[in-house]
Amino acid sequence: MKNKFSEKTEKGISKATLARMPLYLHYLQEESAKGAQYISSSVIAQSINVSSVLVRKDLALVASEAGRPRLGFAISRLMVDIEKFLGYDNLSDAIIVGAGGLGRAFLGYEGFKNNGLNVLAAFDVAPSLVGTSVAGKTIYPMTELAAFVKRHNVKIGIITVPKQAAQEVLNAMVDAGIKAVWNFAPAPLRVPKGIVLKTEDLAASLAILAGQLYQLEQE
C-alpha cells in the first residue's frame, strides 16, 4: 500500500512544499507542548516566516479536517496528518557508516525518531571503535554490514566518512541492499538507477551563513 507521501509525490508535489512540512510539524509540536489545542494557518505563517497563502495551500494537501471558524485547525489532528503524509508514522530503520565525531553524534541524537528515522547501529573500520557503543547502539566492523542490513531489512544508510572513502562506502551500502543514502561526506557520489541519494554540503551551508552574516554587518 502506498503512503500519502508517495501518492502526493507522484502527483507532482514540489520539493519546496515537502521541505516546508517538517517546519509545520516542528512548530505544531512546540505549540502542543505549550498546551495549545487549535491554531490558524495565519498564525503558523507568521511564526515560521512563510506566506499565509502557501500555508493554506500546503495544509489543504494533508489536513483530514477543515479548520474551525475562529479556532483554526485541531493541532493534534493536524500533527497526525502531516506525520502520515511524510511517512513519520512508520519509523524507517537506518544504519550509519563512519563512527567518527559526526557519526557518534548521530547515534546519540534522539531527535531522529521524532522525524521517522530509527538509527539501529554504526559501522567503522577502526579497531578502536569496533565493539564500542553510543546511546546503547553498537559500532560494528564493516565486514558485518551486508549481513546486518539483510537481517534487519534496512533500507536507509547514512554516510559520515571522509570524502576519499565515501564512494566505496556507498557502493558497499548498495551491494548490501540499501535503497536510500543520506551523505554527509564532502564528495560527489555516483549512484546506480533506483537508488535515492541526498547529499548535505556542510561547507556550502557554512559559506552561505558567512555571506549572509557579512551582508548583515554591512547594513
Helices and strands as residue ranges (DSSP letters): H 4-10, H 15-33, E 38-39, H 41-48, H 52-62, E 73-74, H 75-86, E 92-97, H 101-107, H 111-114, E 117-124, E 133-134, E 137-141, G 142-144, H 145-152, E 156-159, H 163-176, E 180-183, E 196-199, H 202-218
